Amino acid sequence: MLLACALLLAAAQARAQEWFLGGDISLLPRYEQVGQKYYNRNGLTVPNVLKFLKGTSVGWNAQRVRLFVAPEGDPDPAVCQDLAYVTALGKRIKEEGFAFMLDFHYSDTWADPSHQTVPKAWQELKTATAMADKVYDYTKESLEHLVAEGAAPDFIQVGNEITCGMLWDIGRVNSGSVNNKNNLARILKKAVAACREVCPEAKVIIHLEHIQNASYTVQNFKDLTSRGVEFDILGLSYYPFWHEGLSTLATTLQQLQTNFPDKDVHIVETAYYYANQPAVGEGITYDFSSQWPISADGQAQFAADLVVELKKHDNVKGLFWWFPEENGSGPDNDRVLGGWICRGLWNNTTHKAMPALFELKAFLEREDVGVATPTAQPSQADDWHSLQGFHFSATPAHHGIYLHQGKKVAVK
């Protein structure tokens, strides 16, 4: 009887982790390095930000980190995430019990709709085949290093916001060239192959950002799947000031579910201003301040409304706030930022946690989570699960702590 209860508990724990909530905390170590203080909403010191985010008041279960190829020398102080940096942070994330999402930028600097710059060391590569081979080697070597150091990712993004392609011009697709779409697919297939080889349990994400156009987003994913790119999760960016309102997001989510019923969706980036929102045409495209005022309360209302909308869509299983750790700029002689953005989840002036941080927890609150239904069929509780809820039908390939037959088991 005790074993049966333990098996049901393991199954319930796995089901309870089916949804993932977190943030892209790529700059947290830099804030820690310069001694920036973090406070909770009552003004009490937060000695360990990761533990605080894992705690019951916030309840996050996942974290995302970007990886650049060779960021040293970039003038932007926020571009510092090389492999050594990401390894150290990823290991901390795993040790705290979070799922770890790794975001390959395949660039020395920011990769987004405006920039997909080939790393300096790769610029002599002139063919799609050569570039794809380099991406395979780099992805494989990076993942092997992370696994060896105890920082194996649970989710892997192969590229960041790649609606217009990546590794321009070889992988650029907004020119309408079919050949370029083939180039992009060739590169991504090699990236995915490396992920499957080194981290077979990890979920692979393709990340697009032009969600204000649902049919265009669907077509971009279809352009990849029709060319043999296989992946697990549809990753999206959603910022209302660039991508329109929640009804637009809802339309895109509905069309993705219709066209890709077997794939989950993760909102891998979102955020909203609590101060200093630029004017339309000077950094943003849409102004929603009449709906969500540019204030702490307005940001919190956006977070609450976003969660309500996302919970209407069964295919949405992940929500990640971008740059939640923003917390001032740091001292002038060792700046973390060139200036404030004011979309994070700590106040840049008071360094207190913002109300929006505590609204996001509702994303994980589901009526049917945590109750395992007995069945006469073989239970997944007899298989293996990670502490983050991933199911394995065989003994996991990587060392770590797992749930098996109602117990925590170390795989070495």
C-alpha positions as CSV (number, residue, x, y, z in Angstrom):
1,M,0.0,0.0,0.0
2,L,2.8,2.4,0.9
3,L,4.5,1.7,-2.4
4,A,1.3,2.2,-4.3
5,C,0.8,5.6,-2.6
6,A,4.4,6.5,-3.4
7,L,3.9,5.6,-7.0
8,L,0.8,7.8,-7.2
9,L,2.7,10.6,-5.5
10,A,5.5,10.4,-8.1
11,A,3.0,10.5,-10.9
12,A,1.3,13.5,-9.3
13,Q,4.6,15.3,-9.0
14,A,5.4,14.7,-12.6
15,R,2.0,15.9,-13.7
16,A,2.3,19.0,-11.5
17,Q,5.4,20.0,-13.4
18,E,3.8,19.7,-16.9
19,W,3.7,23.5,-17.1
20,F,6.9,25.6,-16.7
21,L,7.2,29.1,-15.3
22,G,10.3,31.2,-15.1
23,G,12.4,33.9,-16.6
24,D,15.5,34.6,-18.7
25,I,18.0,35.4,-15.8
26,S,21.1,35.7,-18.0
27,L,22.4,38.8,-16.2
28,L,21.9,37.7,-12.6
29,P,25.5,36.8,-11.9
30,R,26.7,40.2,-13.1
31,Y,24.3,41.9,-10.6
32,E,25.6,39.6,-7.9
33,Q,29.2,40.4,-8.9
34,V,28.8,44.1,-8.4
35,G,27.0,43.6,-5.1
36,Q,23.5,44.8,-6.1
37,K,21.0,44.1,-3.4
38,Y,17.7,42.4,-4.0
39,Y,14.7,42.9,-1.7
40,N,11.4,41.2,-1.4
41,R,8.2,43.2,-1.6
42,N,8.4,44.1,2.1
43,G,11.9,45.5,1.8
44,L,13.7,42.5,3.4
45,T,17.0,41.4,1.8
46,V,16.8,38.4,-0.6
47,P,20.1,36.7,0.1
48,N,19.7,34.1,-2.7
49,V,17.7,35.2,-5.7
50,L,17.4,31.7,-7.2
51,K,16.1,30.3,-3.9
52,F,13.6,33.2,-3.6
53,L,12.3,32.5,-7.1
54,K,11.9,28.8,-6.3
55,G,10.1,29.6,-3.0
56,T,6.4,29.4,-2.4
57,S,5.7,33.1,-2.8
58,V,7.0,33.1,-6.4
59,G,6.9,29.4,-7.3
60,W,9.0,29.3,-10.5
61,N,10.2,25.9,-11.7
62,A,12.4,26.9,-14.8
63,Q,15.0,29.4,-15.8
64,R,16.3,30.4,-19.2
65,V,19.9,31.6,-20.1
66,R,21.3,32.9,-23.4
67,L,24.6,31.7,-24.9
68,F,26.8,33.7,-27.2
69,V,29.7,32.2,-29.1
70,A,32.5,34.8,-28.3
71,P,31.0,37.9,-26.6
72,E,34.2,39.3,-25.2
73,G,34.8,42.8,-26.5
74,D,31.2,43.5,-27.2
75,P,30.5,47.1,-26.1
76,D,27.2,46.2,-24.5
77,P,27.9,45.1,-20.9
78,A,24.8,42.8,-21.0
79,V,26.5,40.7,-23.7
80,C,28.8,38.6,-21.5
81,Q,27.3,35.1,-21.6
82,D,30.1,32.8,-22.9
83,L,30.2,29.1,-22.3
84,A,32.1,29.4,-19.0
85,Y,29.5,31.9,-17.7
86,V,26.5,29.9,-18.8
87,T,28.0,26.7,-17.4
88,A,28.4,28.2,-13.9
89,L,24.9,29.7,-14.0
90,G,23.3,26.6,-15.5
91,K,24.9,24.4,-12.8
92,R,23.4,26.7,-10.1
93,I,20.0,26.5,-11.8
94,K,20.1,22.7,-11.9
95,E,21.3,22.5,-8.3
96,E,18.3,24.5,-7.1
97,G,15.9,22.1,-8.9
98,F,14.9,24.3,-11.8
99,A,14.4,23.1,-15.4
100,F,17.1,24.8,-17.4
101,M,16.4,26.3,-20.8
102,L,19.5,27.0,-22.9
103,D,19.1,29.7,-25.6
104,F,21.7,29.3,-28.4
105,H,22.1,32.6,-30.2
106,Y,24.7,31.4,-32.7
107,S,26.3,34.8,-32.7
108,D,28.8,36.8,-30.7
109,T,26.1,39.4,-29.8
110,W,22.3,39.8,-29.8
111,A,20.4,37.7,-32.3
112,D,16.9,39.0,-33.1
113,P,14.8,40.1,-36.1
114,S,17.3,43.0,-36.7
115,H,20.5,41.2,-36.1
116,Q,21.6,37.6,-36.9
117,T,25.3,38.2,-37.3
118,V,27.7,35.3,-38.0
119,P,30.3,34.9,-35.2
120,K,33.6,36.5,-36.1
121,A,35.4,33.1,-36.0
122,W,32.9,31.6,-38.5
123,Q,32.9,34.4,-41.1
124,E,35.2,32.5,-43.5
125,L,32.4,29.9,-44.0
126,K,30.7,30.6,-47.3
127,T,28.3,27.7,-47.9
128,A,25.3,26.3,-46.1
129,T,26.9,22.9,-45.7
130,A,30.0,24.4,-44.1
131,M,27.9,26.6,-41.8
132,A,25.7,23.6,-40.8
133,D,28.7,21.5,-40.0
134,K,30.1,24.3,-37.8
135,V,26.8,24.7,-36.0
136,Y,26.7,20.9,-35.4
137,D,30.2,20.9,-34.0
138,Y,29.7,24.0,-31.8
139,T,26.3,22.8,-30.5
140,K,27.7,19.3,-29.7
141,E,30.8,20.6,-28.0
142,S,28.9,23.1,-25.9
143,L,26.3,20.6,-24.8
144,E,29.0,18.0,-24.0
145,H,30.7,20.5,-21.8
146,L,27.5,21.5,-20.0
147,V,26.6,17.8,-19.4
148,A,30.1,17.1,-18.0
149,E,29.8,20.0,-15.6
150,G,26.4,19.1,-14.3
151,A,24.5,21.7,-16.2
152,A,22.6,19.6,-18.8
153,P,19.8,21.7,-20.3
154,D,16.2,20.4,-20.2
155,F,15.1,22.7,-23.0
156,I,17.3,23.8,-25.9
157,Q,16.5,26.7,-28.2
158,V,18.4,26.4,-31.5
159,G,18.5,30.0,-32.5
160,N,16.8,33.1,-31.0
161,E,13.9,34.9,-32.7
162,I,14.6,33.4,-36.1
163,T,11.5,34.3,-38.2
164,C,14.0,36.0,-40.6
165,G,16.4,33.2,-40.3
166,M,19.8,33.1,-38.6
167,L,23.5,33.4,-39.5
168,W,22.9,36.0,-42.2
169,D,23.2,36.0,-45.1
170,I,23.5,32.2,-45.6
171,G,20.5,31.5,-43.4
172,R,18.5,34.6,-44.0
173,V,15.0,33.9,-45.2
174,N,13.2,37.3,-45.4
175,S,14.4,37.7,-49.0
176,G,11.9,35.2,-50.1
177,S,14.5,32.9,-51.5
178,V,13.6,29.2,-51.4
179,N,17.3,28.4,-51.4
180,N,17.7,30.4,-48.3
181,K,14.9,28.5,-46.6
182,N,16.6,25.3,-47.5
183,N,19.8,26.7,-46.1
184,L,18.1,27.6,-42.8
185,A,16.6,24.1,-42.6
186,R,19.9,22.5,-43.3
187,I,21.5,24.4,-40.5
188,L,18.7,23.7,-38.0
189,K,18.7,20.0,-38.8
190,K,22.3,19.8,-37.9
191,A,21.7,21.8,-34.7
192,V,18.9,19.5,-33.7
193,A,21.0,16.4,-34.5
194,A,23.6,17.6,-32.0
195,C,20.9,18.2,-29.4
196,R,19.5,14.7,-29.8
197,E,22.9,13.1,-29.7
198,V,24.2,14.7,-26.6
199,C,20.9,15.5,-24.7
200,P,18.3,13.0,-25.9
201,E,15.9,13.8,-23.0
202,A,15.9,17.5,-23.7
203,K,13.1,19.2,-25.5
204,V,14.1,21.2,-28.6
205,I,12.6,24.6,-29.3
206,I,12.3,26.7,-32.5
207,H,11.8,30.3,-31.4
208,L,9.9,32.8,-33.6
209,E,8.7,36.3,-32.8
210,H,6.4,37.7,-35.4
211,I,3.3,36.6,-33.6
212,Q,1.2,39.6,-34.6
213,N,0.7,37.8,-37.9
214,A,-0.8,34.4,-37.2
215,S,-0.7,33.0,-40.7
216,Y,2.8,34.2,-41.2
217,T,3.9,32.5,-38.0
218,V,2.2,29.2,-38.9
219,Q,3.8,29.3,-42.4
220,N,7.2,29.9,-41.0
221,F,6.9,26.8,-38.8
222,K,5.5,24.9,-41.7
223,D,8.5,26.0,-43.9
224,L,10.7,24.2,-41.4
225,T,8.7,21.1,-40.8
226,S,8.1,20.5,-44.5
227,R,11.9,20.6,-45.0
228,G,12.5,17.9,-42.3
229,V,13.3,20.1,-39.3
230,E,12.0,18.1,-36.3
231,F,11.6,19.7,-32.9
232,D,9.3,19.5,-29.8
233,I,8.1,23.0,-28.8
234,L,6.9,26.1,-30.7
235,G,8.7,29.0,-28.9
236,L,7.2,32.5,-29.1
237,S,8.1,36.0,-28.0
238,Y,5.2,38.2,-26.9
239,Y,5.6,41.8,-26.1
240,P,2.3,43.8,-26.5
241,F,4.1,47.0,-27.4
242,W,5.6,45.2,-30.5
243,H,3.1,42.4,-31.1
244,E,-0.4,43.9,-30.4
245,G,-2.9,42.9,-27.8
246,L,-4.0,39.7,-26.2
247,S,-6.7,39.0,-28.8
248,T,-3.9,38.9,-31.4
249,L,-1.9,36.5,-29.3
250,A,-5.0,34.3,-28.9
251,T,-5.5,34.1,-32.6
252,T,-1.9,33.0,-33.2
253,L,-2.1,30.4,-30.4
254,Q,-5.4,29.0,-31.8
255,Q,-3.9,28.7,-35.3
256,L,-0.8,27.0,-33.9
257,Q,-2.9,24.5,-32.1
258,T,-5.0,23.8,-35.2
259,N,-1.9,23.3,-37.4
260,F,0.5,21.7,-34.9
261,P,-1.8,19.7,-32.5
262,D,1.1,17.5,-31.4
263,K,3.4,20.4,-30.3
264,D,3.4,22.4,-27.1
265,V,3.9,26.2,-27.1
266,H,6.1,28.1,-24.7
267,I,6.1,31.9,-24.4
268,V,9.9,32.1,-24.0
269,E,10.0,35.9,-23.8
270,T,7.5,38.4,-22.5
271,A,7.7,41.6,-20.4
272,Y,5.9,45.0,-19.9
273,Y,7.0,48.4,-18.8
274,Y,6.4,49.8,-15.3
275,A,8.2,53.1,-16.1
276,N,10.0,54.9,-18.9
277,Q,8.1,53.4,-21.9
278,P,9.3,55.0,-25.1
279,A,7.0,56.8,-27.5
280,V,5.4,55.0,-30.4
281,G,7.9,55.0,-33.3
282,E,10.8,55.6,-30.9
283,G,11.2,52.1,-29.6
284,I,7.7,50.6,-29.5
285,T,5.0,50.0,-32.1
286,Y,1.8,50.0,-30.0
287,D,0.9,51.9,-26.8
288,F,-1.3,49.9,-24.4
289,S,-0.9,52.3,-21.5
290,S,-4.7,53.0,-21.4
291,Q,-5.3,49.3,-20.7
292,W,-2.2,48.6,-18.6
293,P,-0.8,51.9,-17.2
294,I,2.9,52.3,-17.1
295,S,3.2,51.7,-13.4
296,A,3.8,48.9,-11.0
297,D,0.1,48.2,-10.9
298,G,-0.2,48.3,-14.7
299,Q,2.6,45.9,-15.1
300,A,1.0,43.6,-12.6
301,Q,-2.3,43.8,-14.4
302,F,-0.6,42.9,-17.7
303,A,0.9,39.8,-16.0
304,A,-2.4,38.8,-14.5
305,D,-4.3,39.3,-17.8
306,L,-1.6,37.4,-19.8
307,V,-1.8,34.4,-17.5
308,V,-5.6,34.4,-17.8
309,E,-5.4,34.3,-21.6
310,L,-2.7,31.7,-21.7
311,K,-4.6,29.3,-19.5
312,K,-7.4,29.3,-22.1
313,H,-5.0,27.5,-24.5
314,D,-4.2,23.8,-23.7
315,N,-1.2,23.9,-26.0
316,V,0.6,26.6,-23.9
317,K,2.9,24.9,-21.4
318,G,5.6,27.5,-20.7
319,L,5.8,31.1,-19.7
320,F,9.1,33.0,-19.3
321,W,9.6,36.7,-18.4
322,W,12.5,38.3,-20.1
323,F,15.2,40.0,-17.9
324,P,13.3,39.7,-14.6
325,E,16.5,40.3,-12.7
326,E,16.9,43.9,-13.9
327,N,17.8,45.9,-10.8
328,G,19.4,49.2,-11.6
329,S,22.6,49.7,-13.6
330,G,25.3,48.9,-11.1
331,P,28.1,51.2,-10.2
332,D,29.5,53.5,-12.9
333,N,32.9,51.8,-12.9
334,D,31.4,48.3,-13.3
335,R,28.0,48.8,-15.0
336,V,25.7,45.9,-15.6
337,L,23.6,48.0,-18.0
338,G,24.2,51.0,-20.1
339,G,20.8,52.3,-18.9
340,W,17.5,51.3,-17.4
341,I,14.9,49.3,-19.4
342,C,12.3,49.2,-16.6
343,R,10.5,46.0,-17.7
344,G,12.0,43.7,-15.1
345,L,10.5,42.3,-11.9
346,W,12.6,44.3,-9.4
347,N,12.3,48.1,-9.2
348,N,15.4,49.8,-10.5
349,T,15.1,52.5,-7.8
350,T,14.0,50.7,-4.6
351,H,15.4,47.3,-5.6
352,K,12.1,45.7,-4.3
353,A,10.3,42.9,-6.0
354,M,7.5,44.2,-8.3
355,P,3.9,43.1,-7.8
356,A,3.9,41.5,-11.3
357,L,6.4,38.9,-10.0
358,F,3.7,37.4,-7.7
359,E,0.9,37.5,-10.4
360,L,2.7,35.0,-12.6
361,K,2.4,32.1,-10.2
362,A,-1.2,31.7,-11.2
363,F,0.1,30.2,-14.5
364,L,1.0,27.0,-12.6
365,E,-2.2,26.8,-10.6
366,R,-4.4,24.3,-12.4
367,E,-7.5,22.6,-11.1
368,D,-6.5,19.2,-12.3
369,V,-2.8,19.3,-11.3
370,G,-1.5,17.2,-8.4
371,V,-4.3,14.5,-8.4
372,A,-3.3,11.2,-9.9
373,T,-6.1,9.0,-11.1
374,P,-5.5,5.2,-10.4
375,T,-5.6,3.1,-13.6
376,A,-5.4,-0.6,-14.4
377,Q,-2.9,0.2,-17.2
378,P,0.8,0.4,-16.5
379,S,1.6,3.7,-14.8
380,Q,4.3,6.1,-15.9
381,A,5.2,6.1,-12.2
382,D,6.9,2.8,-13.0
383,D,9.2,4.7,-15.4
384,W,11.6,7.4,-14.7
385,H,11.0,11.2,-14.1
386,S,13.4,14.1,-13.5
387,L,12.7,16.3,-10.5
388,Q,11.4,18.8,-13.1
389,G,8.7,16.4,-14.3
390,F,10.2,15.0,-17.5
391,H,9.2,11.4,-18.3
392,F,11.7,8.8,-19.5
393,S,10.7,5.3,-20.6
394,A,14.2,4.0,-19.8
395,T,17.1,4.7,-17.4
396,P,18.2,8.4,-18.1
397,A,21.5,8.7,-20.0
398,H,22.8,11.6,-17.8
399,H,23.8,11.5,-14.2
400,G,21.6,13.2,-11.7
401,I,18.7,12.6,-9.2
402,Y,15.5,11.1,-10.6
403,L,12.2,9.7,-9.4
404,H,11.8,6.0,-10.0
405,Q,9.2,3.7,-8.4
406,G,8.3,6.3,-5.8
407,K,11.8,7.0,-4.7
408,K,14.6,9.4,-5.5
409,V,17.4,7.5,-7.3
410,A,20.9,8.8,-8.2
411,V,22.0,7.9,-11.7
412,K,25.8,8.0,-12.0
